[in-house]
Amino acid sequence: MSTFNQQNILITGGASGIGKIMGRIALEKGARNLVIWDIDQEAMNRTAKEFAHLGQVTTQKVDVSQLDEIKIACLELEKENLQINILINNAGIIVGGNFWQNSHEKIQKTMAINTAALMHLTREILPGMMDRKQGHIVNISSAASLVANPKMSVYAASKWAVTAWSESLRLELEAVGSPVNVTTVTPSYISTGMFEGVKTHWIQPILEPEKTAQRIIRAVEKDKIIIRMPWSVYMTPFLKGLLPIRWFDLVVGKWLKVYKSMDEFRGKKIL
Ligand SMILES: NC(=O)c1ccc[n+]([C@@H]2O[C@H](COP(=O)([O-])OP(=O)(O)OC[C@H]3O[C@@H](n4cnc5c(N)ncnc54)[C@H](O)[C@@H]3O)[C@@H](O)[C@H]2O)c1
């Protein structure tokens, strides 16, 4: 029986991209209630309608960059007696361009949505999971948390913080013997539109959203600690540890074209 069977799942940014697909898969695997948080009300309405035949879908319009909105939405869940068993911290944004081209507003927004929101929401949901001695926190970070990359400095910083926090949280829970699991996900580029325009070497193929979502859900079912996609992302920490930084710049940055991948980035309009 799947880990998702009869569970209540909360997915932030669940109205599009891999968040939406993971929600669908969770329902197909027997989830009792899929709770979607997003800022895009229309996309949430469409998703709820599309998934209605699969099971119970609850939508809440929440801007995860706002702590008060997170707290209010959690209180609403409590009032509905909806205890979250699996939390997928997925909402994220990217602002590209060289660092000095980013406004203060974009820097603050990126750090609030991509980093702080995961901690605030987990801070709300985790105590209940610990009391019930059951639960799973899934943090969608990025391969950008493993390698520096020009034209995404703020995004990379926000994701490095997620990976560091998520792994630390796992260790803390293990240290106190809590059965609550933490999975950290670090995929490379996925063709959801978020990174529209990026170019990659064949060694770092752009991931398909459906396959990526399926792999994440399977990793949760297997209580995996960390998941990196595609396979070449597993080499990154190894090469970083092994090569002097100028050699790493040459091999990964220049030969494997990682440092040029954002040159034609267009992305999505977000602010
Ligand atoms: N697409 C990629 O190449 C890629 C690669 C690695 C990691 N990721 C990560 O995967 C996650 C999902 O990305 P995706 O590609 O599916 O993107 P997406 O843009 O398709 O989905 C992101 C969702 O988050 C929602 N969102 C944005 N700001 C929000 C806010 N303030 N409050 C609530 N919801 C908000 C959006 O409305 C959208 O529905 C992100 O965390 C992203 O950083 C994506």
The ligand as an ORCA input file, in Angstrom:
! r2SCAN-3c Opt
* xyz 0 1
  N      11.553     24.167    -13.217
  C      12.823     23.890    -12.913
  O      13.712     23.855    -13.800
  C      13.223     23.587    -11.484
  C      14.480     23.022    -11.236
  C      14.846     22.759     -9.911
  C      13.987     23.038     -8.879
  N      12.770     23.584     -9.155
  C      11.887     23.923     -8.048
  O      10.690     23.178     -8.150
  C       9.617     23.908     -7.552
  C       8.430     23.943     -8.494
  O       8.831     24.559     -9.683
  P       8.030     24.451    -11.070
  O       9.049     24.325    -12.128
  O       6.948     23.453    -10.966
  O       7.466     25.942    -11.156
  P       6.038     26.552    -11.524
  O       6.303     28.009    -11.752
  O       5.379     25.768    -12.593
  O       5.213     26.351    -10.174
  C       5.422     27.149     -9.053
  C       4.077     27.392     -8.389
  O       4.331     28.170     -7.212
  C       3.332     29.158     -7.119
  N       3.817     30.286     -6.334
  C       4.712     31.239     -6.701
  N       4.848     32.146     -5.732
  C       4.030     31.771     -4.723
  C       3.716     32.319     -3.459
  N       4.272     33.464     -3.046
  N       2.834     31.680     -2.669
  C       2.244     30.529     -3.098
  N       2.484     29.970     -4.286
  C       3.365     30.589     -5.099
  C       3.054     29.554     -8.572
  O       1.804     30.230     -8.720
  C       3.103     28.202     -9.249
  O       1.829     27.579     -9.270
  C      10.191     25.287     -7.204
  O      10.551     25.334     -5.837
  C      11.441     25.365     -8.056
  O      12.406     26.250     -7.527
  C      12.358     23.855    -10.426
*
